[in-house]
Amino acid sequence: MMKNQKQSPIVPSVNFVKVPLQYVNLLAFLLFFAIGLTAGILLSLQLNNITFNFQVNNGHSLFSLSTFQPLSPPQSSSSPRPPPPPLAKKTTFPPLQPVPRSTKHKKGLEDFLEPQEIIMHEMNDEELLWRASMSPKIQEFPFERVPKVAFMFLTKGKVTLAPLWEKFFEGNEGLYSIYVHSNPSYNGSLEPHESVFHGRRIPSQEVAWGQVNMIEAERRLLANALIDISNQRFVLLSEACIPLFNFSTVYNYLINSKKSFVEAYDLANSVGRGRYKQRMQPLIELRDWRKGSQWFEMDRDLALEVVSDRQYFPVFQQYCNGSCYSDEHYLPTFVNMKFGEKNSRRGLTYVDWSKGGPHPMSFDKDKISVELLEKMRGGRNCEYNGKKTNICFLFARKFPPQALERLLTIAPKVMQFNK
């Protein structure tokens, strides 16, 4: 080799890796897929017709994507708009069905005023007294009203002198109401359907002579009678009581009276003031204490006050038991303290205490005569509506069941029934 020959520069050699064709195609596919996915996401963010509907069904959350709707070209105003896309199905409830109205009879005022033939109910005393204490504020009645007298019988069992009372009431239907409070243990035969006492027993409780539950029974009778809005006068009687006049005389005397008849007087001895309990102070003082017969007659206003009394009666319930004899002192004391000016302070039931003792005289059949009944009817002067009258008593006691036959014999002569 010649010395002056010029050498060529050394160039490094490069070895190319040969990539198979199928890998090249895969890489190209992935690249285009990524570009398309990115473009699709960006495009979806610009669209507004994808909605999300959230529903709650039976306490569970349901999340649904509504169907995608392609864009449609704008339409002219003259062409009708297409209906909106259907919403996701929701839970629906059947429509409420109206309650069908009865076409037989629509209740009017007379339906609520019509007295019931059977007066049994399931109210307890608290519910009964609350119901009875209701009174309309409007004094004028919006209907034709005939005032009635409520005859309330406080008995041990049946009304033993019922046949005599049947004759008394005969022919005067619509002018009276009857209520019977008998011992709940009494299970005697029911009165015949044609009797005026049929169905007239009220729900009752135990009653003992001289105990405060005697007053509870009287209030129970008053409450039941007050439910009938037509009852305007209220008479308390026993199974040993009889009428001394015919019905029309008794009715007119009571309906036209301006005062009630609750006996009340101050008795300064052991059976009067001696029964007073100091623990009743300060609500009831000794000077307020009064005594009287439990057999009363009162108007509707006073009857409402008696069944509504939640101030004085609880004091008697708590402190006047046993020898206190609340049945002879509660009403005389309460009425004299609160409504003395509306009370005559005398009773309408004749009784004979001449024999002495804790019980009045009993008139057996051999003692009953026309003269006796006429003596009970009059013979003395009493005040009635500010005037003197010789009719002081409308009723009398005490007559045993054995006296019934004798009374039925002479009563028409003296009392002139059916007049």
Contacts in CASP RR format, 6 or more apart in sequence:
PFRMAT RR
TARGET T0000
AUTHOR 0000-0000-0000
METHOD contacts of the structure
MODEL  1
MMKNQKQSPIVPSVNFVKVPLQYVNLLAFLLFFAIGLTAGILLSLQLNNI
TFNFQVNNGHSLFSLSTFQPLSPPQSSSSPRPPPPPLAKKTTFPPLQPVP
RSTKHKKGLEDFLEPQEIIMHEMNDEELLWRASMSPKIQEFPFERVPKVA
FMFLTKGKVTLAPLWEKFFEGNEGLYSIYVHSNPSYNGSLEPHESVFHGR
RIPSQEVAWGQVNMIEAERRLLANALIDISNQRFVLLSEACIPLFNFSTV
YNYLINSKKSFVEAYDLANSVGRGRYKQRMQPLIELRDWRKGSQWFEMDR
DLALEVVSDRQYFPVFQQYCNGSCYSDEHYLPTFVNMKFGEKNSRRGLTY
VDWSKGGPHPMSFDKDKISVELLEKMRGGRNCEYNGKKTNICFLFARKFP
PQALERLLTIAPKVMQFNK
44 50 0 8 1.000
49 68 0 8 1.000
49 69 0 8 1.000
49 71 0 8 1.000
50 65 0 8 1.000
50 66 0 8 1.000
50 68 0 8 1.000
51 65 0 8 1.000
51 66 0 8 1.000
52 63 0 8 1.000
52 64 0 8 1.000
52 65 0 8 1.000
52 66 0 8 1.000
53 63 0 8 1.000
53 64 0 8 1.000
53 65 0 8 1.000
53 66 0 8 1.000
53 87 0 8 1.000
53 88 0 8 1.000
54 61 0 8 1.000
54 62 0 8 1.000
54 63 0 8 1.000
55 61 0 8 1.000
55 62 0 8 1.000
55 64 0 8 1.000
55 88 0 8 1.000
55 90 0 8 1.000
55 91 0 8 1.000
56 62 0 8 1.000
57 91 0 8 1.000
58 91 0 8 1.000
64 88 0 8 1.000
66 85 0 8 1.000
66 87 0 8 1.000
66 88 0 8 1.000
67 85 0 8 1.000
69 85 0 8 1.000
72 82 0 8 1.000
75 81 0 8 1.000
109 142 0 8 1.000
109 143 0 8 1.000
110 143 0 8 1.000
113 143 0 8 1.000
113 229 0 8 1.000
113 230 0 8 1.000
115 177 0 8 1.000
115 228 0 8 1.000
115 230 0 8 1.000
117 198 0 8 1.000
117 199 0 8 1.000
118 199 0 8 1.000
119 179 0 8 1.000
119 199 0 8 1.000
119 200 0 8 1.000
119 201 0 8 1.000
119 202 0 8 1.000
119 224 0 8 1.000
120 199 0 8 1.000
120 201 0 8 1.000
120 202 0 8 1.000
120 203 0 8 1.000
121 128 0 8 1.000
121 203 0 8 1.000
122 203 0 8 1.000
123 131 0 8 1.000
123 203 0 8 1.000
125 205 0 8 1.000
125 216 0 8 1.000
125 219 0 8 1.000
125 220 0 8 1.000
125 223 0 8 1.000
128 220 0 8 1.000
128 223 0 8 1.000
128 224 0 8 1.000
129 219 0 8 1.000
129 223 0 8 1.000
129 307 0 8 1.000
129 308 0 8 1.000
131 223 0 8 1.000
131 227 0 8 1.000
132 222 0 8 1.000
132 223 0 8 1.000
132 224 0 8 1.000
132 226 0 8 1.000
132 227 0 8 1.000
132 304 0 8 1.000
132 307 0 8 1.000
133 226 0 8 1.000
133 304 0 8 1.000
133 307 0 8 1.000
133 308 0 8 1.000
135 304 0 8 1.000
136 229 0 8 1.000
145 229 0 8 1.000
145 230 0 8 1.000
146 174 0 8 1.000
146 175 0 8 1.000
146 230 0 8 1.000
147 230 0 8 1.000
147 231 0 8 1.000
147 232 0 8 1.000
147 233 0 8 1.000
147 255 0 8 1.000
148 174 0 8 1.000
148 175 0 8 1.000
148 176 0 8 1.000
148 177 0 8 1.000
148 228 0 8 1.000
148 230 0 8 1.000
148 231 0 8 1.000
148 232 0 8 1.000
149 175 0 8 1.000
149 176 0 8 1.000
149 177 0 8 1.000
149 231 0 8 1.000
149 232 0 8 1.000
149 233 0 8 1.000
149 234 0 8 1.000
149 235 0 8 1.000
149 250 0 8 1.000
149 251 0 8 1.000
149 254 0 8 1.000
149 255 0 8 1.000
150 176 0 8 1.000
150 177 0 8 1.000
150 178 0 8 1.000
150 179 0 8 1.000
150 225 0 8 1.000
150 228 0 8 1.000
150 231 0 8 1.000
150 233 0 8 1.000
150 234 0 8 1.000
150 235 0 8 1.000
151 176 0 8 1.000
151 177 0 8 1.000
151 178 0 8 1.000
151 179 0 8 1.000
151 235 0 8 1.000
151 237 0 8 1.000
152 179 0 8 1.000
152 180 0 8 1.000
152 181 0 8 1.000
152 218 0 8 1.000
152 221 0 8 1.000
152 222 0 8 1.000
152 225 0 8 1.000
152 234 0 8 1.000
152 235 0 8 1.000
152 236 0 8 1.000
152 237 0 8 1.000
153 159 0 8 1.000
153 178 0 8 1.000
153 179 0 8 1.000
153 180 0 8 1.000
153 181 0 8 1.000
153 237 0 8 1.000
153 238 0 8 1.000
153 239 0 8 1.000
153 241 0 8 1.000
154 181 0 8 1.000
154 207 0 8 1.000
154 214 0 8 1.000
154 217 0 8 1.000
154 218 0 8 1.000
154 221 0 8 1.000
154 236 0 8 1.000
154 237 0 8 1.000
154 238 0 8 1.000
155 180 0 8 1.000
155 181 0 8 1.000
155 182 0 8 1.000
155 183 0 8 1.000
155 238 0 8 1.000
155 239 0 8 1.000
156 182 0 8 1.000
156 183 0 8 1.000
156 186 0 8 1.000
156 239 0 8 1.000
157 182 0 8 1.000
157 183 0 8 1.000
157 186 0 8 1.000
157 188 0 8 1.000
157 239 0 8 1.000
158 182 0 8 1.000
158 186 0 8 1.000
158 188 0 8 1.000
158 191 0 8 1.000
158 197 0 8 1.000
158 239 0 8 1.000
159 165 0 8 1.000
159 180 0 8 1.000
159 197 0 8 1.000
159 239 0 8 1.000
160 239 0 8 1.000
160 240 0 8 1.000
160 400 0 8 1.000
160 401 0 8 1.000
160 404 0 8 1.000
161 239 0 8 1.000
161 240 0 8 1.000
161 241 0 8 1.000
161 242 0 8 1.000
161 399 0 8 1.000
161 401 0 8 1.000
161 403 0 8 1.000
161 404 0 8 1.000
161 407 0 8 1.000
162 191 0 8 1.000
162 195 0 8 1.000
162 197 0 8 1.000
163 404 0 8 1.000
163 408 0 8 1.000
164 242 0 8 1.000
164 243 0 8 1.000
164 404 0 8 1.000
164 407 0 8 1.000
164 408 0 8 1.000
164 411 0 8 1.000
165 196 0 8 1.000
165 197 0 8 1.000
165 243 0 8 1.000
166 195 0 8 1.000
166 196 0 8 1.000
167 408 0 8 1.000
167 411 0 8 1.000
167 412 0 8 1.000
167 417 0 8 1.000
167 418 0 8 1.000
168 243 0 8 1.000
168 246 0 8 1.000
168 247 0 8 1.000
168 415 0 8 1.000
168 417 0 8 1.000
169 176 0 8 1.000
169 178 0 8 1.000
169 196 0 8 1.000
169 247 0 8 1.000
170 417 0 8 1.000
170 418 0 8 1.000
171 247 0 8 1.000
171 418 0 8 1.000
172 247 0 8 1.000
172 248 0 8 1.000
172 251 0 8 1.000
175 247 0 8 1.000
175 251 0 8 1.000
176 247 0 8 1.000
176 251 0 8 1.000
177 225 0 8 1.000
177 228 0 8 1.000
177 230 0 8 1.000
177 231 0 8 1.000
178 196 0 8 1.000
178 197 0 8 1.000
178 200 0 8 1.000
179 200 0 8 1.000
179 202 0 8 1.000
179 221 0 8 1.000
179 224 0 8 1.000
179 225 0 8 1.000
180 197 0 8 1.000
180 200 0 8 1.000
180 201 0 8 1.000
180 202 0 8 1.000
181 201 0 8 1.000
181 202 0 8 1.000
181 204 0 8 1.000
181 207 0 8 1.000
181 217 0 8 1.000
181 220 0 8 1.000
181 221 0 8 1.000
182 201 0 8 1.000
182 204 0 8 1.000
183 204 0 8 1.000
183 206 0 8 1.000
183 207 0 8 1.000
184 204 0 8 1.000
184 205 0 8 1.000
184 206 0 8 1.000
185 206 0 8 1.000
190 198 0 8 1.000
190 199 0 8 1.000
191 197 0 8 1.000
191 198 0 8 1.000
191 199 0 8 1.000
191 200 0 8 1.000
192 198 0 8 1.000
202 220 0 8 1.000
202 221 0 8 1.000
202 224 0 8 1.000
203 220 0 8 1.000
204 217 0 8 1.000
204 220 0 8 1.000
205 213 0 8 1.000
205 216 0 8 1.000
205 217 0 8 1.000
205 220 0 8 1.000
206 213 0 8 1.000
207 213 0 8 1.000
207 214 0 8 1.000
207 216 0 8 1.000
207 217 0 8 1.000
208 214 0 8 1.000
210 322 0 8 1.000
210 325 0 8 1.000
210 326 0 8 1.000
210 327 0 8 1.000
210 328 0 8 1.000
211 321 0 8 1.000
211 322 0 8 1.000
211 326 0 8 1.000
211 327 0 8 1.000
212 316 0 8 1.000
212 317 0 8 1.000
212 320 0 8 1.000
212 321 0 8 1.000
212 326 0 8 1.000
212 327 0 8 1.000
212 330 0 8 1.000
214 294 0 8 1.000
214 326 0 8 1.000
214 327 0 8 1.000
215 313 0 8 1.000
215 316 0 8 1.000
215 326 0 8 1.000
215 327 0 8 1.000
215 330 0 8 1.000
215 331 0 8 1.000
218 236 0 8 1.000
218 294 0 8 1.000
218 327 0 8 1.000
218 331 0 8 1.000
219 306 0 8 1.000
219 307 0 8 1.000
219 313 0 8 1.000
221 236 0 8 1.000
222 234 0 8 1.000
222 303 0 8 1.000
222 306 0 8 1.000
222 307 0 8 1.000
223 307 0 8 1.000
225 231 0 8 1.000
225 234 0 8 1.000
225 303 0 8 1.000
226 300 0 8 1.000
226 303 0 8 1.000
226 304 0 8 1.000
226 307 0 8 1.000
231 300 0 8 1.000
232 255 0 8 1.000
232 299 0 8 1.000
232 300 0 8 1.000
233 254 0 8 1.000
233 255 0 8 1.000
233 257 0 8 1.000
233 297 0 8 1.000
233 298 0 8 1.000
233 299 0 8 1.000
233 300 0 8 1.000
234 297 0 8 1.000
234 298 0 8 1.000
234 299 0 8 1.000
234 300 0 8 1.000
234 303 0 8 1.000
235 254 0 8 1.000
235 296 0 8 1.000
235 297 0 8 1.000
235 348 0 8 1.000
235 395 0 8 1.000
236 294 0 8 1.000
236 295 0 8 1.000
236 296 0 8 1.000
236 297 0 8 1.000
237 295 0 8 1.000
237 349 0 8 1.000
237 395 0 8 1.000
238 295 0 8 1.000
238 397 0 8 1.000
238 398 0 8 1.000
240 362 0 8 1.000
240 397 0 8 1.000
240 398 0 8 1.000
240 399 0 8 1.000
240 400 0 8 1.000
241 295 0 8 1.000
241 349 0 8 1.000
241 395 0 8 1.000
241 396 0 8 1.000
241 397 0 8 1.000
241 398 0 8 1.000
241 399 0 8 1.000
242 395 0 8 1.000
242 396 0 8 1.000
242 397 0 8 1.000
242 399 0 8 1.000
242 407 0 8 1.000
242 411 0 8 1.000
243 250 0 8 1.000
243 394 0 8 1.000
243 395 0 8 1.000
243 415 0 8 1.000
244 350 0 8 1.000
244 373 0 8 1.000
244 376 0 8 1.000
244 377 0 8 1.000
244 393 0 8 1.000
244 394 0 8 1.000
244 395 0 8 1.000
244 396 0 8 1.000
244 414 0 8 1.000
244 415 0 8 1.000
245 253 0 8 1.000
245 377 0 8 1.000
245 391 0 8 1.000
245 394 0 8 1.000
245 415 0 8 1.000
245 416 0 8 1.000
246 415 0 8 1.000
246 416 0 8 1.000
246 417 0 8 1.000
246 418 0 8 1.000
246 419 0 8 1.000
247 417 0 8 1.000
248 419 0 8 1.000
249 391 0 8 1.000
249 394 0 8 1.000
250 394 0 8 1.000
253 384 0 8 1.000
253 391 0 8 1.000
253 394 0 8 1.000
254 297 0 8 1.000
254 394 0 8 1.000
256 385 0 8 1.000
257 299 0 8 1.000
257 384 0 8 1.000
257 385 0 8 1.000
258 385 0 8 1.000
259 299 0 8 1.000
259 342 0 8 1.000
259 343 0 8 1.000
259 344 0 8 1.000
259 385 0 8 1.000
260 296 0 8 1.000
260 297 0 8 1.000
260 298 0 8 1.000
260 299 0 8 1.000
260 302 0 8 1.000
260 335 0 8 1.000
260 339 0 8 1.000
260 342 0 8 1.000
260 343 0 8 1.000
260 344 0 8 1.000
261 296 0 8 1.000
261 297 0 8 1.000
261 298 0 8 1.000
261 343 0 8 1.000
261 344 0 8 1.000
261 346 0 8 1.000
261 347 0 8 1.000
261 348 0 8 1.000
262 292 0 8 1.000
262 296 0 8 1.000
262 297 0 8 1.000
262 298 0 8 1.000
262 302 0 8 1.000
262 331 0 8 1.000
262 332 0 8 1.000
262 335 0 8 1.000
262 343 0 8 1.000
262 344 0 8 1.000
262 345 0 8 1.000
262 347 0 8 1.000
263 292 0 8 1.000
263 293 0 8 1.000
263 296 0 8 1.000
263 332 0 8 1.000
263 345 0 8 1.000
263 346 0 8 1.000
263 347 0 8 1.000
264 290 0 8 1.000
264 291 0 8 1.000
264 292 0 8 1.000
264 331 0 8 1.000
264 332 0 8 1.000
264 333 0 8 1.000
264 335 0 8 1.000
264 336 0 8 1.000
264 340 0 8 1.000
264 343 0 8 1.000
264 345 0 8 1.000
265 290 0 8 1.000
265 291 0 8 1.000
265 292 0 8 1.000
265 332 0 8 1.000
265 345 0 8 1.000
266 273 0 8 1.000
266 289 0 8 1.000
266 290 0 8 1.000
266 291 0 8 1.000
267 273 0 8 1.000
267 291 0 8 1.000
271 291 0 8 1.000
272 289 0 8 1.000
272 291 0 8 1.000
272 329 0 8 1.000
273 286 0 8 1.000
273 289 0 8 1.000
275 289 0 8 1.000
275 291 0 8 1.000
275 320 0 8 1.000
275 323 0 8 1.000
275 324 0 8 1.000
275 325 0 8 1.000
275 329 0 8 1.000
276 286 0 8 1.000
276 289 0 8 1.000
277 319 0 8 1.000
277 320 0 8 1.000
277 324 0 8 1.000
278 286 0 8 1.000
279 318 0 8 1.000
279 319 0 8 1.000
280 315 0 8 1.000
280 319 0 8 1.000
280 320 0 8 1.000
283 311 0 8 1.000
283 312 0 8 1.000
283 315 0 8 1.000
284 312 0 8 1.000
284 315 0 8 1.000
284 333 0 8 1.000
284 337 0 8 1.000
288 333 0 8 1.000
288 336 0 8 1.000
288 337 0 8 1.000
289 329 0 8 1.000
289 333 0 8 1.000
290 329 0 8 1.000
290 332 0 8 1.000
290 333 0 8 1.000
290 336 0 8 1.000
291 328 0 8 1.000
291 329 0 8 1.000
291 332 0 8 1.000
292 328 0 8 1.000
292 329 0 8 1.000
292 331 0 8 1.000
292 332 0 8 1.000
293 328 0 8 1.000
293 347 0 8 1.000
293 349 0 8 1.000
293 351 0 8 1.000
294 327 0 8 1.000
294 328 0 8 1.000
294 331 0 8 1.000
295 347 0 8 1.000
295 348 0 8 1.000
295 349 0 8 1.000
295 351 0 8 1.000
295 395 0 8 1.000
295 397 0 8 1.000
296 331 0 8 1.000
296 347 0 8 1.000
297 347 0 8 1.000
297 348 0 8 1.000
297 394 0 8 1.000
298 306 0 8 1.000
299 342 0 8 1.000
301 342 0 8 1.000
302 335 0 8 1.000
302 339 0 8 1.000
302 342 0 8 1.000
302 343 0 8 1.000
305 338 0 8 1.000
305 339 0 8 1.000
306 331 0 8 1.000
306 334 0 8 1.000
309 334 0 8 1.000
312 330 0 8 1.000
312 333 0 8 1.000
312 334 0 8 1.000
312 337 0 8 1.000
312 338 0 8 1.000
313 330 0 8 1.000
313 334 0 8 1.000
316 326 0 8 1.000
316 329 0 8 1.000
316 330 0 8 1.000
320 326 0 8 1.000
320 329 0 8 1.000
320 330 0 8 1.000
335 343 0 8 1.000
336 343 0 8 1.000
336 345 0 8 1.000
344 383 0 8 1.000
346 382 0 8 1.000
346 392 0 8 1.000
347 393 0 8 1.000
348 392 0 8 1.000
348 393 0 8 1.000
348 394 0 8 1.000
348 395 0 8 1.000
349 393 0 8 1.000
349 394 0 8 1.000
349 395 0 8 1.000
349 396 0 8 1.000
349 397 0 8 1.000
350 376 0 8 1.000
350 392 0 8 1.000
350 393 0 8 1.000
350 395 0 8 1.000
350 396 0 8 1.000
350 397 0 8 1.000
351 360 0 8 1.000
351 361 0 8 1.000
351 396 0 8 1.000
351 397 0 8 1.000
351 398 0 8 1.000
352 360 0 8 1.000
352 361 0 8 1.000
352 363 0 8 1.000
353 360 0 8 1.000
353 361 0 8 1.000
354 361 0 8 1.000
355 361 0 8 1.000
359 398 0 8 1.000
360 397 0 8 1.000
360 398 0 8 1.000
361 398 0 8 1.000
362 398 0 8 1.000
362 399 0 8 1.000
362 400 0 8 1.000
363 372 0 8 1.000
363 398 0 8 1.000
363 399 0 8 1.000
363 400 0 8 1.000
363 403 0 8 1.000
364 400 0 8 1.000
364 402 0 8 1.000
364 403 0 8 1.000
365 402 0 8 1.000
365 403 0 8 1.000
365 405 0 8 1.000
365 406 0 8 1.000
368 399 0 8 1.000
368 403 0 8 1.000
368 406 0 8 1.000
368 407 0 8 1.000
368 410 0 8 1.000
369 410 0 8 1.000
370 410 0 8 1.000
370 413 0 8 1.000
370 414 0 8 1.000
373 396 0 8 1.000
373 410 0 8 1.000
373 411 0 8 1.000
373 414 0 8 1.000
373 415 0 8 1.000
374 414 0 8 1.000
376 393 0 8 1.000
376 396 0 8 1.000
377 391 0 8 1.000
377 393 0 8 1.000
377 414 0 8 1.000
378 390 0 8 1.000
378 391 0 8 1.000
378 392 0 8 1.000
378 393 0 8 1.000
379 390 0 8 1.000
379 392 0 8 1.000
380 390 0 8 1.000
380 392 0 8 1.000
381 388 0 8 1.000
381 389 0 8 1.000
381 390 0 8 1.000
381 392 0 8 1.000
382 388 0 8 1.000
382 389 0 8 1.000
382 390 0 8 1.000
382 391 0 8 1.000
382 392 0 8 1.000
383 389 0 8 1.000
384 391 0 8 1.000
399 407 0 8 1.000
411 417 0 8 1.000
END
